[in-house]
Amino acid sequence: MKIEVKKLNAQRKYSGNFSFGYEPEKDACLIPLCNIKGTVRVDGDYEIYADDSVGVNFTVSYVLEGQCSYCLNAARKEIKKDFEVLFVREKDPDNYYYDGITVNLKTAVDDAILFSQPDVILCRDDCTGIDVNQ
């Protein structure tokens, strides 16, 4: 989950790809009665720019499982979302900070997991909720 910027600069490798599995925190799912099942897959690429900032494009892929937000039946949803972030050497509220040596992707991946989650998870697309007439 780290990009060794200083080492890559010395090797003149200013761009590349990465891929890894990530175990999120147990409370990473914001939807009640649901959890992230298994490992989050992270695939992406990076580019080190002349000003030492690092552009990172990546995709998070994972599965949400739990109870339907409308009817409480079993529900499962596959999530796949793309993100584009920038790591800079100065503190900046719009970008991620790094020390000029190593980019740690953990915070960006944690944020991506949070931002990629839907508001609800449904057992099926046309779920109308609990049938109170039964």
N, C-alpha and C positions, 0 to 999 in steps of 0.2 A: 504494500500500500504506500510505498514511498518511491519518489523519483529523485535519484541522486544527481542533482543539477550540476554541482561543482565537478563531479567525476565525469559526467556526460560532456560538459563543456571542454574539459581537458582532452577527452577522446574525440572531440569534434562531432559528436552525435547529437545534433540539435533537434531531432525529432525521432519519434518511435511509437511503438504500440505497447499496450499492457493488457493483462487479463488476469483476474483472480476471483476467488470466492471469499465472501465476507460474512461473518457471523454478527448480525446486528444485536444491539442490546435487547433484553427481553421486553422492555416497554416501548419499543420502536414503532409499534402499530398504534395509530390513533383511533381506530374504529373500535367501539365497544364490542366485546365478545368475539374478537378476531385476533389472530396472530400471524406473523410471518412464518411460513413453513419452510424449514430447511435453510439453505445458504442463499445469500444474495449474490448474484453473478454481476461482476463489473468488468466491462470491456471498453477500451478506449485508446486514445492516442494523445500525445503531448507534443508541444513545440516550444523550444526555448528561444525567446526573442533577444535581439541585440541589447535591450535595456535590462536584461536578466529577469524579466517577467516570464511566466510560464503559462501558456494557454493549454487547457486540458478539455478535451471533448470525451464524454463517456456515456455509456448506457448502463442503467441498473435494470436487472431482470429478477423477479422473484414471484412467489405465490402467496396470496392471502387466503387463509382458511378460517372459518368460524361460523357464526350464525348470521342468517340473513337479517339485515337491518330492518326489514318490514315485517316478516312473518316468523322469524326465529328458526326456520329450517336450516339445514346444513348449506353452506355457501362456499364457493371457491372462485378466486379470480386471479388470472395471470396478469402481472404488471410488467410493462417494459417501457421505459421512458428515457429520452436523451437529454443530456445536460451539457452546457458549455460554461466553463468557469475560468477565471484568471487568478493566478497567484502572483503577488507583487511583494517587493521588499520594504515598502513603507506601509504603515498602518493606514488602511483605507476602508471605510464602511461598505463600499460597494464591491470589494474584492476580497479574496483570501490572502492572508499574510503568510510569508515563509521567510526563513532566516538567510536566504542566499546560498544555502548549502544543500538542503534537502526539502522537498515538497512532501508533506504528509497528507495523503488524500482522505484520511479518516473523517474529518469534519465535513468536507464536501460530500462524501458518500453518505454520511448520516443525514445531512440536509437533503440530499437527493431522495433518500428513502422517505423522509417526511413529506416532501413536496410532491412526490409521485403518487401518494395514496389518494384514492377516491374519497368522497364524503361518506358514502355508504357502500356496502357490499350486498349484492342481491343473489338469491338462489337461482333466479332466472330473470331475463330482461323484462318480462311482463308481470312480475310479481306485484300484486296489489295490496299485500299485507294480510294480516290475520282475518279470517272470515268469521265475523262475530255472529253470523246467523246459524252456525252449526251447533 
